[in-house]
Amino acid sequence: MATDAPDSSSASPAREQGSGKRKVLLLGLLLLVIAGGLGFWAWHELYGRWGESTDDAYVSGNVVEITPLTTGTVISIGADDGDLVREGQVLLRFDPSDAAVGLQSAEANLGKVVRQVRGLYSNVDGMKAQLAAQRAAVQKAQDNYTRRRNLAASGAISQEELSHAKDDLVSAQSALSNVQQQLASSVALVDDTQVSSHPDVKAAAAQLRQAWLADARTTLVAPVTGYVAKRNVQLGQRVQPGVATMAVIPLDQLWIDANFKETQLGKMRIGQPVEVHADLYGSDVTYHGTIDSLGAGTGSAFALLPAQNATGNWIKIVQRVPVRIHINRDELADHPLRIGLSTTVEVDLHDQSGPVLAQQPPRQASFSTSVYDEQLAEADALIARLIHENSAAGSKATAQR
């Protein structure tokens, strides 16, 4: 019985067709791998190597502690947590009784000292008048002695009378010397001074300034505009100097502290642009800023217990360096942030023209307040008024005499 042989001519084209498909697929895969590699290379050269990012970044800002400078009992609290306060607004008031008494005592003391100093000037005028009178007495005694000496030479008067005339002259000269010394002492107390510049008056004025400040410091005001936080003071509480009573946080003066790995800092420069995304708003809100400064040391170097890498078993740990990032204030006003919020930052490294470290010291204060400037100005006005009033009273009394 005859058997049909397999048709090899029909199977060969099928195998060739399958082999061709595999070659095309492999070639396509190879092209995809090459294209992916080229794409990654292009991304790295054009973008990837010119950016560094981290999510170890948090919002920071000024926490202005409100601490008293004098001991006092709280009688009024002007703001609570979360309240907006303006610069100069009253936050706390202490019982002013003790400070008011001290201020009144200092005012009275200044007036008394001014009058005493006025008396010193009057003493000088009086001593000058005594000196003129004593000089006249000396001249009179001198003339009397000279006349009697001539008469004694001719025998018209006795030697005893001449001796009495000489004693009168010596006595008048001694009195003149005494008055001159007293005048010198009086002049030394007021020489090259006016009432307002006399040392006694200046010392009393300094005591009044101190009493004025003690009275003014019974009222605590906000040094900046911001929001109250951490209020831990209560009515009736006896507060000691330096104890934190509350804090004021200006939320328009925030920045980002981004902690980059030390391996990421090679191309970072001051002034490079930064994009910031806060977890509070997600990717919907993008903040723009610039690098303000690169930290002067790693976080572990400034820790309470810094690492001792020269002792024990050592394991290398990649360190992180804090980088301060300034945030655009307009964007911050549109989407407010809070201190401590988590963020993600990405630094554009294309611009390499900036310095790594600051090259010049600050030309002006980074933060300042003027709410305390008027305190001493008001005290000086009070001192000037008291000096004028008591000096005028002394001048009027002298004129009446």
C-alpha positions in Angstrom: 0.0 0.0 0.0 1.6 3.3 -1.0 2.0 6.3 1.5 2.0 10.0 0.4 5.3 11.9 1.3 5.0 15.3 3.3 4.8 18.4 1.1 8.1 20.1 2.1 7.5 22.8 -0.5 4.5 24.2 1.3 6.0 24.1 4.8 9.2 26.0 3.9 7.4 29.3 3.0 5.5 29.2 6.3 8.8 28.9 8.3 10.4 31.6 6.3 7.4 33.9 6.9 7.5 33.3 10.7 11.3 33.9 10.7 10.8 37.2 8.9 8.2 38.3 11.5 10.5 37.5 14.3 13.3 39.5 12.7 11.0 42.5 12.2 9.9 42.3 15.8 13.4 42.0 17.1 14.5 44.9 14.9 11.6 47.0 16.1 12.5 46.1 19.7 16.1 47.1 19.1 15.0 50.3 17.6 12.7 51.0 20.5 15.6 50.3 23.0 17.9 52.6 21.0 15.3 55.3 20.8 14.6 55.0 24.5 18.3 55.2 25.2 18.7 58.2 22.9 15.6 59.8 24.5 17.0 59.2 28.0 20.4 60.6 27.0 18.8 63.7 25.5 16.6 64.2 28.5 19.6 63.8 30.8 21.8 66.2 28.7 19.1 68.8 28.2 17.1 68.6 31.4 17.9 65.9 33.9 21.4 66.9 34.8 20.3 70.6 35.1 17.9 70.0 38.0 17.9 68.7 41.5 14.9 68.1 43.7 14.0 66.9 47.2 10.9 66.4 49.3 12.9 66.9 52.5 11.9 70.6 52.5 9.7 72.5 55.0 8.3 76.0 55.4 10.2 78.2 57.9 9.7 81.7 59.2 10.3 84.1 62.0 8.7 83.2 65.3 8.8 86.5 67.2 8.6 85.7 70.9 6.8 88.2 73.1 8.8 88.4 76.3 8.5 91.0 79.1 11.5 93.1 80.3 10.0 93.7 83.7 8.2 91.7 86.3 4.4 92.2 86.3 0.9 90.8 86.9 -1.1 90.4 83.8 -4.4 92.5 83.8 -5.2 92.4 80.1 -4.6 90.1 77.1 -5.2 91.8 73.8 -5.0 88.9 71.4 -5.4 85.1 71.2 -4.1 82.3 69.1 -4.8 82.8 65.4 -5.6 86.5 65.7 -4.1 89.0 63.3 -2.2 91.8 65.1 -0.7 94.9 63.6 2.7 96.4 64.4 2.4 98.4 67.6 -0.9 96.8 68.8 -1.1 96.2 72.5 -0.8 92.5 73.3 -0.4 92.4 77.1 -0.8 94.9 80.0 0.7 94.5 83.4 -0.5 96.2 86.7 1.1 99.6 86.4 0.9 100.7 90.0 4.5 100.1 91.1 5.9 101.5 87.9 3.7 104.6 88.2 4.9 105.3 91.7 8.5 104.9 90.6 7.9 107.3 87.7 6.4 110.0 90.0 9.3 109.6 92.4 11.8 110.1 89.6 9.9 113.2 88.3 10.0 114.7 91.8 13.7 113.9 92.2 14.6 115.5 88.9 12.7 118.7 89.8 14.5 118.8 93.2 17.9 118.3 91.6 17.3 121.0 89.0 16.5 123.5 91.8 19.5 122.4 93.8 21.7 123.0 90.7 20.1 126.4 90.2 21.1 127.1 93.8 24.7 126.2 92.9 24.7 128.9 90.1 23.2 131.3 92.6 25.9 130.5 95.1 28.5 131.4 92.5 26.8 134.8 91.9 26.7 135.4 95.6 30.3 134.4 96.1 31.4 136.8 93.3 29.5 139.6 95.1 31.3 138.7 98.4 34.6 138.6 96.6 34.1 142.2 95.3 33.1 143.4 98.7 36.1 141.7 100.4 38.5 143.2 97.8 37.1 146.6 98.7 37.6 145.8 102.4 41.2 144.8 101.7 41.8 148.0 99.7 40.3 150.0 102.6 42.5 148.2 105.2 45.5 148.7 102.9 44.9 152.4 102.6 44.3 152.8 106.4 47.5 150.9 107.2 49.5 153.0 104.7 48.2 156.3 106.1 48.9 155.2 109.7 52.3 154.0 108.8 53.2 157.5 107.4 51.7 159.1 110.6 53.7 156.7 112.8 56.9 157.7 111.1 56.3 161.4 112.1 55.2 160.4 115.6 51.6 161.5 115.2 50.2 158.1 116.2 51.5 155.4 118.5 53.0 152.1 117.3 50.1 150.2 118.9 47.6 151.9 116.6 49.8 151.1 113.6 49.9 147.5 114.8 46.1 147.4 115.0 45.9 148.8 111.4 48.3 146.0 110.2 46.2 143.3 111.9 43.1 144.6 110.2 44.9 144.4 106.8 46.1 140.9 107.5 42.6 139.8 108.6 41.0 141.4 105.5 43.5 139.6 103.2 42.8 136.3 104.9 39.1 136.8 104.5 39.7 137.6 100.8 41.7 134.4 100.3 38.9 132.4 102.0 36.3 133.9 99.8 38.4 133.2 96.7 38.7 129.5 97.7 35.0 129.2 98.3 34.3 130.8 94.9 36.7 128.4 93.2 34.9 125.5 94.9 31.5 126.8 93.8 32.7 127.5 90.2 34.1 123.9 90.0 30.6 122.5 90.7 29.1 124.4 87.7 32.0 125.2 85.5 31.4 124.8 81.7 27.9 123.5 82.3 24.3 124.5 81.9 21.5 123.4 84.1 20.4 120.7 81.6 24.0 119.4 81.1 25.0 119.4 84.8 26.1 116.0 86.0 23.6 115.9 88.9 20.8 116.8 86.5 21.9 114.2 83.9 22.0 111.5 86.6 18.5 112.4 87.8 17.4 112.5 84.1 18.8 109.0 83.6 16.9 107.7 86.6 13.7 109.3 85.2 14.4 107.6 81.8 14.7 104.3 83.6 11.5 104.8 85.5 9.8 105.9 82.3 10.9 102.7 80.5 9.8 100.6 83.5 6.4 102.2 83.2 6.2 101.9 79.4 7.2 98.2 79.6 4.2 97.4 81.6 2.5 97.4 78.2 3.7 94.8 75.6 3.1 95.6 72.0 3.5 93.6 68.8 6.9 94.3 67.2 5.7 93.1 63.8 2.4 92.5 61.9 1.5 88.8 62.0 -0.6 86.1 63.6 -0.6 85.1 67.2 0.5 81.6 68.2 1.6 79.7 71.3 -0.2 82.0 73.8 0.5 80.5 77.2 -0.2 83.4 79.5 -3.3 83.9 81.7 -4.9 86.8 83.5 -3.5 87.4 87.0 -0.3 85.5 86.2 2.9 86.9 87.7 5.3 87.0 84.8 9.0 87.2 85.1 11.4 88.9 82.6 12.3 86.7 79.7 9.4 84.3 80.0 7.7 83.7 76.6 4.1 84.7 76.8 3.1 84.3 73.1 4.5 84.5 69.6 3.7 86.6 66.6 4.4 85.0 63.2 4.6 87.2 60.1 3.3 84.8 57.4 4.4 87.2 54.7 8.0 86.6 55.6 8.3 82.8 55.0 11.0 80.8 53.3 11.8 77.2 52.5 14.5 75.2 54.2 15.3 72.4 51.7 17.7 69.7 52.9 19.7 68.5 49.9 22.1 65.6 49.9 25.7 66.6 49.7 25.9 64.9 46.3 23.3 67.3 44.9 25.1 70.5 45.8 27.9 70.5 43.2 26.1 72.8 40.7 24.0 74.8 43.1 24.5 78.5 43.2 22.9 81.5 44.9 20.2 83.0 42.8 19.2 79.9 40.8 15.5 79.7 40.2 13.4 77.2 42.2 9.9 75.7 41.8 8.1 74.8 45.0 5.0 72.6 45.5 3.4 72.5 48.9 1.6 69.3 50.1 -1.2 71.7 51.3 -2.2 72.6 47.8 -0.6 69.8 45.8 0.5 70.2 42.2 -2.3 72.7 41.5 -0.2 75.6 43.0 3.4 76.3 42.0 5.5 78.7 43.9 8.5 80.3 42.3 11.6 81.4 44.2 15.4 81.6 44.2 18.2 80.2 46.3 19.1 82.7 49.1 21.9 80.8 50.7 23.6 77.4 51.0 24.1 76.2 54.6 27.5 76.6 56.2 27.4 73.1 57.6 25.4 69.9 57.6 22.5 69.3 59.9 24.3 66.7 61.9 27.2 69.1 62.5 24.9 71.5 64.4 22.9 68.8 66.2 22.7 68.8 70.0 24.8 65.6 70.0 26.9 65.8 66.8 28.2 62.5 65.3 31.5 61.3 66.5 32.8 59.6 63.3 36.3 59.1 64.7 35.1 56.6 67.3 33.6 53.2 67.3 32.3 51.4 64.2 31.9 53.8 61.4 29.2 53.7 58.7 29.2 56.3 56.0 25.9 58.2 55.8 25.2 60.7 53.1 24.8 64.1 54.8 22.3 66.8 54.1 22.9 70.5 53.9 20.1 73.1 54.4 19.5 75.4 51.5 17.3 78.5 52.1 14.9 79.4 49.3 13.1 82.7 49.0 9.5 82.5 47.9 7.7 85.0 45.7 5.6 87.2 48.1 2.8 87.8 45.6 2.3 84.0 45.2 2.6 83.6 49.0 -0.1 86.2 49.5 -2.4 84.4 47.0 -1.9 81.0 48.6 -0.7 81.4 52.3 1.5 78.9 53.9 2.2 78.0 57.5 5.4 77.3 59.3 6.4 73.6 59.2 4.4 72.5 56.1 6.0 69.9 53.9 7.0 70.9 50.4 8.8 69.6 47.3 11.4 71.8 45.6 13.1 71.5 42.3 16.2 73.7 41.5 17.0 74.7 37.9 20.8 74.4 37.6 21.3 76.0 34.2 22.5 79.3 35.5 26.0 78.8 37.0 27.0 82.4 37.3 26.0 82.9 40.9 28.4 82.3 43.9 28.4 79.3 46.1 28.7 81.5 49.2 27.7 85.0 49.9 30.5 87.5 48.9 29.4 90.6 50.8 28.0 91.2 54.3 24.4 92.5 54.6 24.2 96.3 54.1 21.1 96.6 56.2 19.2 94.7 58.9 17.3 91.7 57.6 14.5 92.4 60.0 13.7 95.4 62.1 11.0 97.2 64.0 10.4 100.8 65.0 7.7 100.3 67.7 10.2 101.1 70.5 11.7 104.2 69.0 9.2 106.7 70.5 9.6 105.5 74.1 12.8 107.4 74.9 11.6 110.3 72.7 8.6 110.8 75.0 10.9 110.4 78.1 13.2 113.1 76.8 10.3 115.4 76.2 9.2 115.0 79.8 12.7 115.6 81.0 13.0 118.8 79.0 9.7 120.1 80.3 10.6 119.4 83.9 14.0 121.1 83.6 12.4 124.1 82.0 9.7 124.4 84.6 12.0 124.1 87.5 14.7 126.4 86.0 12.0 129.0 85.2 10.8 128.8 88.8 14.3 129.4 90.1 14.9 132.3 87.7 11.6 133.9 88.8 12.5 133.6 92.5 15.9 135.1 91.9 14.4 138.0 90.0 11.9 138.7 92.8 14.7 138.8 95.3 
